[in-house]
Amino acid sequence: MTKPLVYVCRHIPECGLELLRRSADVRIHDGQLPPTRDELLAGVGGTDAILSLLSDRIDLEVLEAAGPNLKVISNFAVGYNNIDLRAASERGVRVGNTPDVLTDATADLAITLLFAVARKVREASAAVLDGSWRTWEPTGWQGLELAGKTLGIIGMGRIGSQVAQRLHHGWQMPVIYTARNDKSELAASSKAQRVDLEELLSRSDVISVHVPLTGGTRHLLGARELAQMRSHAILINTARGEVIDQDALIAALENRQIFGAGLDVCTPESLPTDSALLKLDNCLVLPHIGSATYPARNAMATRAAENVLAGIAGQPLPYEVFAS
Ligand code: DGY
């Protein structure tokens, strides 16, 4: 009997591939970069499942290129803004993601960025590397302290609530948040209060962004919103770059309208090395490494493979997402 065929858009941790190989033939796109559009369209042909990454746009054209056997798209990420859910559901193709297992890793990275920006780690480290560090500096590289400062969480979901808990209990930060729906259960452990966006922007000393990218959240923070932030505030984004209007953020940072920004995500990814964002000493940019720990990535690989196997067996996925 022929085995089902799975197209995997890049090498993922071996534990996930091994799980797939037990029940399916696996066609992997080789190489460090995502498949080009042509490679993707050719690679998915005749498959039963696609294991995609957030860098692969999976839309109607890809679904059509895959053909009638396609049953499931399993994204190796919690976010799934790269997938046209409606087109998939209209063709009866299930879509899955990898929630929970990367929550701690991503929350930890948001806090890493926060302290790095608050304490000017980027500039201080650059001075060590470029030789401009001459002696102990009584007035150099002074930054901010965070204990007791107000934390604003935009998007009190799994990751947002973990960032809130860590900073509330570790640094006694009062927490306010915005969310589309009631999140009182997730907010309870940090005693967070729900407010509207305007209030969050004007009251927070630190703002951390945790909303998924949707039509409603694209450029949620633009020039108008950035202008409402406090002059010493720090903005952290570990969600998706497009949630912030990047040009408006560059202007706000250049004008010292806010203290600084820490970004694990940006637009585009990767960021050209001549981007104005990289010239700013009050901005730290990382290459989207929120979930990049060994345990998180291994668990994501297993979870993504489990979704594939359930989908090709015609069963609901353990971690399935639906068009709203
Ligand atoms: C996700 O899972 O959506 C992150 O952005 C990458 O791990």
Residues whose N, C-alpha, C, O or C-beta is under 5 A from the ligand:
A	BS01	DGY	F76 A77 V78 G79 A239 S291
